[in-house]
Amino acid sequence: MFGIFPGKLHLEPCVHVGDEPRRGTGRSRRGLPLAENPRGAPRTPWRSRRGSRSFVKVAERSEALARRDEEAGNLFSAGRKYVRAGVYYLLAERMPSHKNPERPSLYRKALAAYERATGCAVIRSSVWTSRSRDFAAGIISKAPGSGRVPCVVHFDGFDITKELIYGAAAEEYRRRGISLLIVDHPGVGEALRLRRLAGSHDTEVPAGACVDYLQTRADVRSATHRRLQESALVGITPARAAFEKRFKCCVCWGALYDFDEIMENRAANRSEPSVPGHDDHAQWVFVNRA
């Protein structure tokens, strides 16, 4: 399979996900993804810290352009650039080891950029936070129109966040008349990074909190809750759906049929990891061991 960075699987998603916000937008040379910007992309050997700094530079440039548009009253253009800045901050954050001291500040910068985009009315969503025993934070993207509509609850994977999923998937659901609640549950995203909550076996707890919240909304058809999981955490999806019976269907968005085998292969260097320091990252996700 073609790869921009041979032998560096954890860098490939950064380029492809970073390309998502470009869809349907006007773009200048200075706003292109690093895959298309030779001046911004370092040459081999590519190191995670070096790559992270390059993505930060693009994020800061997009953020500066967004502020200029915002001051000029061009809120739509500003909002799209804030989204782009947030994406690049998040991709820069995932490149180095989770032990890198720069990661927390990059994550907070990403959240701030998304918040500014919401203020510019580009992100058509609201933020929801559960204060249940297991913390969950979500972005809900409302389908257009009035009345009650179906809603999908989308849980993160092994190494992704709700904001990246929003940029890649929310508009596709909206076009089909489906609302989307994207959740950072224990072990990923905000729950792990800001609340230090590791992944747990009782995944039906944050899943149930999501359904509790959706049942309070007058614009969600309560009989049509769907459950979607992607990436390496698809193995726990059936458990969520089995113990939280208010979900009407369950979808595993990925092809990782034997997670144990995958982890063994990655630990033995028989396959490429999706993040640097894969074993340490797994300990962080499931045990919160820094």
C-alpha positions in Angstrom: 0.0 0.0 0.0 1.3 3.5 -0.9 2.5 5.5 2.1 4.0 8.9 2.3 6.2 7.9 5.2 7.3 4.3 4.7 7.8 2.5 8.0 6.1 5.3 9.9 2.5 4.2 10.2 1.8 6.6 13.0 2.5 9.5 10.7 0.2 8.4 7.9 -3.1 9.2 9.7 -1.8 12.7 10.5 -1.6 13.5 6.8 -4.9 11.9 5.8 -6.9 13.3 8.8 -5.3 16.7 8.3 -6.6 16.7 4.8 -10.3 16.3 5.9 -11.1 20.0 6.8 -10.0 21.0 3.3 -13.1 19.6 1.6 -15.3 22.2 0.1 -13.0 25.1 1.0 -11.0 27.6 -1.0 -7.4 27.1 -0.2 -4.1 28.9 -0.8 -0.7 27.4 -1.0 0.0 28.4 2.6 -3.1 26.5 3.8 -2.4 23.1 2.2 -1.8 20.0 4.2 1.8 19.1 4.8 1.5 16.3 2.3 1.2 18.9 -0.4 3.5 21.6 1.1 7.2 20.7 0.6 8.4 23.7 2.6 6.5 22.5 5.6 7.3 18.8 5.5 10.7 17.8 6.8 12.7 15.3 4.8 13.6 11.8 6.0 14.5 10.7 8.5 11.2 11.9 9.9 11.2 12.1 13.7 8.0 12.5 15.7 9.2 15.6 17.5 10.3 17.3 14.3 7.1 16.4 12.6 5.1 17.7 15.6 6.8 21.1 15.4 6.1 21.3 11.7 2.4 20.7 12.3 2.4 23.3 15.1 3.8 25.9 12.7 1.0 25.2 10.3 -1.6 25.4 13.1 -0.2 28.7 14.3 -0.3 30.1 10.8 -3.9 29.0 10.3 -4.8 30.5 13.7 -3.2 33.8 12.8 -5.1 33.9 9.5 -8.3 33.0 11.4 -7.8 36.0 13.8 -7.3 38.3 10.9 -10.5 37.1 9.2 -12.4 37.4 12.5 -11.3 40.9 13.1 -12.4 41.8 9.6 -15.9 40.3 10.3 -15.4 37.3 8.0 -16.6 34.8 10.5 -17.2 31.8 8.2 -13.7 32.0 6.8 -12.3 32.6 10.3 -14.2 29.6 11.7 -12.9 27.2 9.0 -9.4 28.3 9.7 -9.8 27.8 13.4 -11.0 24.3 12.7 -8.0 23.7 10.6 -5.7 25.0 13.3 -7.4 22.7 15.8 -6.9 19.7 13.6 -3.2 20.4 13.2 -2.7 21.0 16.9 -4.3 17.6 17.6 -2.2 15.9 15.0 0.9 17.5 16.4 -0.1 16.4 19.9 -0.4 12.7 18.9 3.0 12.5 17.1 5.4 12.4 20.1 5.2 10.1 23.1 2.5 10.8 25.6 5.3 11.6 28.0 6.3 14.6 26.0 5.7 17.7 28.2 4.5 19.7 25.3 1.5 17.5 24.6 -0.9 19.0 27.3 -0.5 22.5 26.0 -1.0 21.4 22.4 -4.2 19.6 23.4 -5.5 22.7 25.2 -4.6 24.9 22.2 -6.6 22.5 20.0 -9.7 22.7 22.2 -9.4 26.5 22.3 -9.3 26.7 18.5 -12.4 24.5 18.2 -14.1 26.8 20.7 -13.3 29.8 18.6 -14.7 28.0 15.6 -17.9 27.4 17.5 -18.1 31.1 18.3 -17.8 31.8 14.6 -20.8 29.4 14.0 -18.8 27.1 11.8 -19.0 24.1 14.1 -22.7 23.4 14.2 -22.6 21.6 17.5 -22.8 21.9 21.3 -20.5 20.4 23.9 -21.9 18.0 26.5 -20.2 16.6 29.6 -21.3 13.8 31.9 -20.5 14.0 35.6 -21.3 10.3 36.2 -18.9 7.8 37.8 -17.1 7.5 34.5 -16.5 10.9 32.9 -17.5 11.3 29.3 -17.3 14.5 27.2 -19.0 14.8 23.8 -19.7 17.0 20.8 -23.2 16.7 19.5 -23.8 17.6 15.9 -27.5 18.3 15.2 -29.0 17.1 12.0 -30.8 19.9 10.0 -34.6 20.3 10.2 -37.1 20.3 13.0 -38.6 17.5 14.9 -37.0 14.3 16.3 -34.3 12.7 14.3 -32.2 9.5 14.7 -28.9 9.9 16.6 -25.7 7.9 16.5 -23.3 7.7 19.5 -19.8 7.5 18.2 -17.1 6.4 20.6 -13.4 7.1 20.0 -10.8 4.5 19.1 -7.4 3.8 20.5 -5.6 7.0 19.6 -8.1 9.5 18.3 -10.3 12.3 19.8 -13.8 13.5 19.3 -12.7 16.7 17.5 -10.9 14.7 14.8 -14.0 12.5 14.3 -16.2 15.6 14.1 -14.2 16.9 11.2 -14.2 13.6 9.4 -17.7 12.4 9.9 -20.2 14.9 11.3 -21.1 16.6 8.0 -21.7 13.2 6.4 -24.3 12.3 9.0 -25.9 15.7 8.8 -26.4 15.3 5.1 -28.3 12.1 5.8 -30.5 13.6 8.5 -28.8 11.9 11.4 -27.5 13.6 14.5 -24.2 12.5 16.0 -22.9 12.5 19.5 -19.1 11.9 19.5 -17.7 10.9 22.8 -14.3 11.0 24.6 -14.8 8.2 27.0 -12.3 7.0 29.7 -9.1 6.0 28.0 -9.1 8.5 25.2 -9.3 12.2 24.4 -10.4 14.7 27.1 -11.2 12.0 29.6 -7.7 10.6 29.5 -5.7 13.8 29.0 -7.5 16.2 31.3 -9.3 13.9 33.8 -6.6 11.1 33.9 -9.3 8.4 33.5 -8.0 5.2 32.0 -10.1 2.7 30.0 -12.2 0.4 32.0 -14.1 -2.9 31.6 -17.5 -1.4 32.5 -17.8 0.6 29.3 -21.6 0.5 29.6 -21.4 3.2 32.2 -20.3 6.1 29.9 -22.4 4.6 27.2 -25.5 4.7 29.5 -24.7 8.3 30.4 -24.8 9.2 26.7 -28.2 7.6 26.3 -29.4 9.4 29.5 -28.4 12.7 28.0 -30.0 12.0 24.6 -33.3 11.1 26.2 -33.4 14.6 27.7 -33.3 16.2 24.2 -36.5 17.0 22.4 -34.8 16.7 19.0 -33.7 13.1 19.3 -35.8 10.1 18.4 -35.3 8.0 21.6 -36.2 4.7 19.9 -33.4 4.9 17.3 -30.1 5.3 19.3 -27.2 3.7 17.4 -23.8 2.8 18.7 -20.6 3.1 16.6 -17.0 2.3 17.6 -13.9 2.6 15.5 -10.2 1.6 15.5 -8.6 -0.7 18.0 -11.3 -0.4 20.7 -14.0 -2.1 18.5 -13.6 -5.2 20.7 -15.4 -3.5 23.6 -18.3 -2.2 21.5 -20.5 -5.4 21.8 -20.1 -5.2 25.6 -21.4 -1.6 25.6 -24.4 -2.6 23.5 -25.0 -5.9 25.4 -25.2 -4.2 28.8 -26.8 -1.0 27.7 -29.9 -2.3 26.0 -31.3 1.0 25.0 -29.0 1.0 21.9 -31.0 -0.3 18.9 -28.0 -1.4 16.9 -24.2 -1.6 17.2 -21.6 -1.1 14.5 -17.8 -1.8 14.7 -16.1 0.6 12.4 -12.9 -1.2 11.8 -11.4 -4.6 10.9 -9.5 -5.5 14.0 -11.0 -8.9 14.7 -8.3 -10.1 17.2 -7.1 -7.3 19.3 -4.9 -9.6 21.4 -3.1 -10.8 18.3 -2.6 -7.2 17.1 -1.2 -6.1 20.4 1.2 -9.1 20.5 2.4 -8.4 16.9 3.0 -4.7 17.7 4.8 -5.6 21.0 7.1 -7.9 19.0 7.6 -5.4 16.2 5.9 -7.7 13.7 3.6 -4.9 12.6 3.7 -1.1 12.6 2.3 0.8 15.5 -0.3 3.6 15.0 1.4 5.8 17.6 5.0 6.1 18.8 5.9 4.0 21.8 2.9 1.8 21.3 3.3 -0.3 24.5 3.7 2.8 26.6 0.7 4.3 25.0 -1.4 1.2 25.7 -0.3 1.4 29.3 -1.4 5.1 29.4 -4.8 4.3 27.8 -5.7 1.2 29.8 -3.8 1.8 33.1 -3.1 5.5 33.1 0.5 4.8 33.7 2.5 7.8 32.7 
